[in-house]
Amino acid sequence: MSVATESRPGGGGFARLVATPRRALLLAFAAGAAISVQAYINGRLGREFDSAYVAASINNLVALLVALAVVFATGALPRGLARMRALGRPPLWQFTGGLAGAALVLVSAAAAPEVGVALLTVAIVCGSTGGSLPVDAAGLGPAGRRPVTAPRVAGVLLAVAATILSAVGARGHVDVLLLTLALLAGVSLAVQSAANGRLAQQSGEPFLASLINTTVGFSALALVTIAVVAVVGVAGSAPGNPLLYLGGVCGAFVVVSGAAAVQTLGVLRLGLATVAGQMAGALAVDLIAPAPGETVTATTVIGVALTMVAVLISGRGQAAAARAA
């Protein structure tokens, strides 16, 4: 018989910090804000190199180095490997989370110049939030099965509506193929959250899950970047500002936060809280360092507020499922 379960997070002290839904939501929200900061930094780095691929590879390399440093400093590597040997090797799919991140970067690099960032974001959010429903229902994530309920569906629809509202007035070209790829990339993010969360749960170490994710992601991106550079070259040059290389630090924080928080929240609620943080972070970035020709509008602020409401509504569905169990 299938039931909705509440799993205790694995991963030592860091995971215990997010053992309650409120703490997990705050961490997911902070991770979403970090995504916006990372996007801003990587955008500037990409302009310096005149290559989104080179910037993304550098971002993942920095994230990999940060994850390595933390794993060795905390002793997470030997503990995690010993636990996995004792419990048995996790399924292969749990090691593929980094491929989703790499796919998102590649699709975004190809689609953003053609369809615009606003339409791209709408497609990705539709894919990630919509994909979270079946991922949770199938019990792929470490929080166990979360049935599809009316409040959870309402949360997804509200988040998508908020994203569309924020994109009102934005310029972009509707390319069905590119937007479909962006939608699928969004769906893959839901699977990535489940994979990283399961790996963190089984190894007992979110930091080890983060290391595996960034290693796989960097390897995939590096191969693509080498091929692209070999064909078209790099027109720009490496910037001297060290702050432009810190996007990977944000990325490492996002991955380990998601791997820990998803064990408490489930894939859908993690995704909604992350989207809320991402929109709030983007709003802050636009207020502090607006791009040329871009202004903060009332629809943007309303969109951020609606994503917050979506998180709350989806939580009602989660609580109801837990009581039903």
N, C-alpha and C positions, 0 to 999 in steps of 0.2 A: 504493500500500500504506500502511495506517495504522500509525503507530508512536507510541510514547510518547516525547515529546521533553522535553528539559530546556532551557528558554530562559534566556538570560542576562538579568537584570533591566535594564530601561532606566530612566534617571532620575538620572544623575549620582551625586554622592557619597552622597545619602540611600539610593538603591537599592542601591549597593554595600555599604552597611552590612548589608543583609539578603540578600547574595548566597549565603550558606550556609544550609542548612536550620535549623541550630541557632539562628542569629541571627534568621532569619525567624520561627521558632516563638516565640522570646522576645518579639519585637515584637508578634506576633499575640496572645499571652497578655496582654501589657500593654494592648493595645487592648481586649481583652475586659474586663479590670478597669476600664478607663476607661468602658466602657459602663455598668457598674453604678454608678459614681460619677455619671455623667451622669444616669442614671435617678433616683437619689436627689435630685440637685439639681433636676431638672425637676419631680419630684413635689412638692417643697416650693414651687417657683415656681408650679406649677399651682394649689396650694391657696391661695396668696396672691391670685392673679388669679381664682380660682374658675373656671378655664377651662384644660383641657388643651390646647386648640387654640392659645390665645394663648401659653402657655408653650412649646409646640413651635415656633411661628413665631419667637419671640424666640430660642430655642435655635439655630434654623437661621440666623437673621440674624447672630448672633454668630459662628457657624461660617463664614459667608460673609465677614464682615469680617476674620476671622483668616486665611482662605485668601487673600483679596485682599492683605493686608499681606505675607504670606510670599511670594506669587508676585511681587509688585513688588520686594520687598527682595532676592530671590535672582536676579532676572532670568529666572525660569522662563517667564514669558509670552512674550517675544519668541523665546526659544530653542525652546519647544514649538511655537509657531505656525509658525516657519520650518521645523522638522522635518516637521510635518504637511503643509505646502505642498509640500515636496520629495518626500515619500513618497505623497502623495495623501490626500484627505480620508477619515477613517475612516468606516465604515458608521454610519448614523443610530442604530442600536440601542446603540452604544457611548456615546452621549451621554445615554441615558435612565436611568442608574443612580440618579440622585437621585429618580426617581419611586418606586422601590422603598422608599427610606427614608421618603418622604412617605406611601406607602400603609401602611407598618408603623405609623407614628405614628397615622394616622387609625383604622386597625382596632383598635389597642391602646386608644385613647381610648374607642371604642365598646364594646369587648369586656370590658375589665378590670373595669368596675363590674358587669357581668352574670355573667361566668363566673369571675371571680377571676384574680389575677395568676398563680397556680400553673398552672392549666389553660391559660391563655393562653400561658405560657412553654413548656409541653409541646408545644402545637400549633405554635408558631413554630420550636422546635428540630427537631421532626419534619420540618417543611417545608424548613428551611434545610439540614439535613444530608442528608435524603433527596434533595432537589433537587440537591445538589452532585454526586451520583453521575452522573446523566445529563448535567449541564453539563460535567463533566470528561471523560466518555466521548465527548461530541460535539466536544471540543476547543475549546469557546467561550472558555475562559480562556487567558491568555498563556503558561501552562506547557505548553500542547499537550495532546494526547489522553492521558488516564489511564484505562485500561480498568477495568471493574468487576471487582474481584477479591474473593476470600473475605475477606482481611484488611480491605479497605476497607468491605465490607458489615458485617463484625463491628464495626468502629469506629463506624459509624453506629448500629447496634443498641445498642451499649454506651452511647453518648452519650444516646440516647433513653431507655434504661432508667435511666441516672443522673438524668436530668431528672425522670422519673416518680417515682423514689424520693425525690427531694428534695421533691416535691409531695405525698407521702403525708400524709394528715391535714389537708390544706388544705381550706378551705371554698370551694365554688363551684357554680354551676348549669350543667349541660350544655346548652348551646344549640348545636345542630348547625350552624346557619347561621353563627353568629359564629365557631365553632371552625374551620369550613371556610375562612372568609375569613382567619383567622389562619394556617392551614396554607398557603394560597396566598401570603400575605404573606411567610411564611418561605421559600417556594420562590423568590419574587422577589428575596430577599436573595442567593441563590446566583447568580442572573443579574446582580445588581448588582456582586458581586465580580468576575465575569468581565468585565463591561463596563468598570468602572473600571480593572482590571488591563490590559486591552487598550489602553485610552486612554493609560494611563501608559506602556505599552511603545511605542506608536506615536509619542507625542509626546516620549518620553524624559524626561518630567517628571511624577512622581507628584503634585507640588504643583498642577500645572495640572489634572490629572484630579480632584483634590479640589475645586478651584475650580468646575469645571464641574458636578460632582455636587451641591455645596451650592447653586449658583445655581439649578439645575433643581428641587431639593428645596424650597428656600425659595419659589420662585415658585409651585409647586403648593400648598404649605401656606398661603401668604399668601392665595391666592384663596379657599380653603376657609374660612380663619379670618375673612376679611372677611364672607363670606356668613353664617357662624354668628353672628358678633357683631351683624350687622345684624338678625338675627331674634330672638336671645335676649338680646343685650347682654352686659355683663361686670359681674358682681356684686362682684368683688373690686377691689383696687387694687394699684398697682405697689409692691413692697417696697423699702425703703431699703437693705437689705443687698446690697452689690455682689457678694458671693460667689454669690448665687443666680442671677446672670446668666452664670456661667462654664461652664454645661453645654455651651455651644456650642464652647468651647475643647477639651473632651474629644471632642466630635463631630468636629471638624476633625482631631484627632489620629487618631481611629479610621479615618476615610476614607482619609487619606494613608498610614497604616500598612498598611491592607488592600490598597491599590492597589500598594504596593511589594512586600509579602510574598507576595501571590498569584502573583507571577511566578516565585517559587522553589518555593512549596509546592503550588500548584494550589488549586482552589476548595474541595475537600472538606477537605483538611488545614488550610487557613486557617480554615474554619468550625469545625472541631473544636477547634483551639487557641483560637479566640476564645471559644467556648462554655466551655471550661475556665477561661479567664481571667475570663469573666463570672461564673461560679459562684463562683470563688475571691474575686472582688471583692465579690460580694453577701454572701458569708460574712463578709468583713472589715467591710463596712458594717453588717451585723446585729450584729456584736460591738462595734463602736465606737459606733454610733448606732441601736440597735434600735427598730423601730416599736412603738407601743403594742400589747401583747398578743402580740407575736411573740418567739419564742425560737429559738436555734440548737440543733438536735437532732442526734443521731448520724447520722440518715439524710441530713441536709444535708452533713455532713462526708464521709460515704461517697460521696455523689453527686459531690462535687468530685473525690475520688480516682479514681472510675471514669472521669470525663471525661479525666483525665490518662492513664489506661491506654488509653482509646480513641484518643488522639492517637498514642501509641506503636504500637498495633496497626495503625492506618491507614498509618503510615510503613513498616511491613514490606511492605504491599501496594504502596506507591509504589516502594520499592527493587526489589521483584521485577519490577514492570512495566518499570523502567528497564533491568534486566539482560536482560529478554526482548527489549527493543528492540535 
